[in-house]
Amino acid sequence: MLPGRNLNDWDLLSEEAQLRLAREAMQRAADAIANHAELLATEMEAGAIADHGGPDALRLLASMVRLTGRDTLAPAGSA
């Protein structure tokens, strides 16, 4: 936690700001998962990690996270 910051600071934000921040955090997490899946697939193809059919599955996962993440992280409610 940052010095001088309190967990209660979240409550000081408007509902709209909380939703924007939460959506951005979810999008960044989805991007990180997709990027890690692609990196792992590349490592498998290079022989650094044993390949048991994983690269194609990981790339599928990366694509699905990116595609579905965009649709499911749409604004919710009517703030």
N, C-alpha and C positions, 0 to 999 in steps of 0.2 A: 504494500500500500504506500502511496506517496506521502511524504511528510506533510502534515497539516491537513490531510484529506480524511474525511470521515465517511463511513459507509452510508450514513444518513444523507450525504450530499445527493445521492441518487434521487431521493424523495423531493429534493428541491427543484428538480427538473420538471418541466411540463410533461404531460403524458405524450405529446407529440415528439418531444426531444428524446424521451425514453424509448419510444418505438423506433425512431430513426437510428439511435445508437445501437439498439438491440439488433435491428436488421443488418446494419453494417458489420457488427460483430459476427453474426451468423454467416454473412457472405464471406468474410475473411476466413472464418473457420472452414467453410466449404471449399474455398480456393486452396487453403493449406492442405486439406485432405487430398484433393485432386492432384496437387503438385507432388505430394509425397508418394501417391500411388504411381504417378508417371515416373518419378525418380527410381522407385523400387523396380518397376518394370524394366527400365534401362539397365539397372545394375544386374538384373537377372539375365538379360540378353547379353551383357558383356561377360557373363560367367562369374561375377563376383559373389553371386548368391545362387544356390541351386534352383534350377527352373523345372517346375513340375506343372507347366501350363499356366503359370501365373501372370506373365506380362499381358496377355490378351485380356484376362479377367481384370487386372488392375486398370488397364486403359478403359475398359468398359465401366468400371467403378468411377473412374475420374470423369468420364463423360456424363454418367448418370448424375453424379453429385453436381456438376456444373449446370446441367440442363434442368434438373428438378429443383435445384436450389433457387434458381431465378424465379420460377413460378410460385414456389411455396413461401418465399419470403416477401410476398406482396403485402402492402399495408392491410392491417386488420382493423375492424371496427370503424367507427365514424367519428373520430376525435376532431 
